[in-house]
Amino acid sequence: MKVLVCISNVPDTTSKINFVEGDTRFDTNGVQFIINPNDEFGLTRAIWLQQQQQAEVTVLTVGDASCEPILRKCLAIGAQKALRIDTTATDGFAVAQEIAAHCKETSYDLIITGRESIDYNGGMVGGILTGLLGVGFVTNCISLEIENGTATLAREIDGGKENLTAQLPLVIGAQKGLVEEDDLIIPNMRGIMQARQKPLNVLAAQKNTPKSQVSKFEKPQPKGPVKLVAEDQLDELINLLHNEAKVI
């Protein structure tokens, strides 16, 4: 079984975010990048399939050379090979087209994307990818078992979960629950040394045209000052909520 795990290179949530060039471009100076958490849940599940069913695990990202340290970490976690499609990731449609072009040349039984990335939260790559490839898609995936070409899955829905079966090939959108945070694999020294010997291949991009572009970024407005009202001043509280906050 051949498994492809799509990896996004995203800023660490503790990083201070700034924009440059008139707030039209993200400022990467001083920002620490990590594996998108939803993708890391998917990668860990793929490594389990590798250990249990001898699956061949490949990781892929769409991006420039700055993404390669993240791919090396994926190799240290246990992926057997890594691919980088050499282009700047723009919108989800262009990224999905680049991945689909590779998947049409190299067939995979299972393609794992994250449910969404934590930077843009678009959540569109998996859905567009499955449309381009004409295969099944299960997003918000919190359980996965594969036997004899059939996947048994569960996905999170409002108020519960939905159990499904699907035939391979298949695209899934991974999230927490597919594995838990405690299950994530921390690369050890042996894995890091082995990662240096594993192939990281750079593929030419298809140069697809994006369907959208960023016009401007805006940070959330800072929170206003807080007024404290004594617990016995109910009339004052009502007056503030009515006349200042205008919520009643």
JOTA-V307659 format. One record per pair of residues at least 24 apart in sequence whose ideal C-beta (glycine too) atoms are under 7 Angstrom apart, sorted by the first residue. I is the first residue (numbers start at 1). J is the second residue. Records with the same first field share a line. If there is no record, write none. Layout:
# JOTA-V307659
I: J ; J
This chain:
# JOTA-V307659
1: 49 ; 53 ; 55 ; 109 ; 110
2: 56 ; 108 ; 109
3: 46 ; 49 ; 55 ; 56 ; 57 ; 108 ; 109 ; 110 ; 112
4: 58 ; 60 ; 103 ; 108 ; 111
5: 39 ; 42 ; 43 ; 46 ; 57 ; 59 ; 79 ; 112
6: 39 ; 60 ; 99 ; 111 ; 112 ; 113 ; 125
7: 35 ; 36 ; 39 ; 59 ; 60 ; 61 ; 70 ; 71 ; 74
8: 36 ; 39 ; 114 ; 117
9: 33 ; 61 ; 63 ; 67 ; 70
10: 34 ; 36 ; 117 ; 118 ; 119
11: 119
13: 118
19: 217
23: 216 ; 217 ; 218
24: 214 ; 216
26: 217
33: 70
35: 70 ; 73 ; 74
36: 114 ; 117 ; 118
37: 118
38: 114 ; 115 ; 116 ; 174 ; 175
39: 114 ; 174
40: 184
41: 174 ; 175 ; 176 ; 178 ; 179
42: 112 ; 114 ; 174 ; 178
43: 74 ; 77 ; 79
44: 179 ; 183 ; 184 ; 185
45: 144 ; 174 ; 178 ; 179
46: 112
47: 77 ; 78 ; 185
49: 146
50: 78
53: 146
56: 80
58: 83
60: 99 ; 102
62: 87 ; 89 ; 95 ; 98 ; 99
63: 88 ; 89
64: 88
68: 200
71: 200
72: 195 ; 200
73: 187
75: 195 ; 198
76: 187 ; 191 ; 192 ; 195
77: 185 ; 187 ; 191
78: 185 ; 191
80: 198
81: 198 ; 199
82: 200
83: 201 ; 203
84: 200 ; 202 ; 203
85: 203 ; 205
86: 202 ; 203 ; 204 ; 205
87: 205 ; 207
90: 210
91: 210 ; 211 ; 212
92: 122 ; 124 ; 125 ; 128
93: 128 ; 210 ; 211
94: 208 ; 210
95: 125
96: 125 ; 128 ; 129 ; 132
97: 132 ; 206 ; 208
98: 205 ; 206 ; 208
99: 129
100: 129 ; 132 ; 133
101: 206
102: 203
103: 133
108: 169
109: 168 ; 169
110: 168 ; 169 ; 170
111: 171
112: 172 ; 174
113: 171 ; 173
114: 173 ; 174
115: 139 ; 140 ; 173 ; 174 ; 175
126: 171 ; 173
129: 171
130: 171
135: 169 ; 170 ; 171
136: 166 ; 170
137: 171
138: 164 ; 166 ; 172
139: 173
140: 173 ; 175
141: 172 ; 173 ; 174 ; 175 ; 178
142: 175 ; 177 ; 178
143: 178
144: 172 ; 178
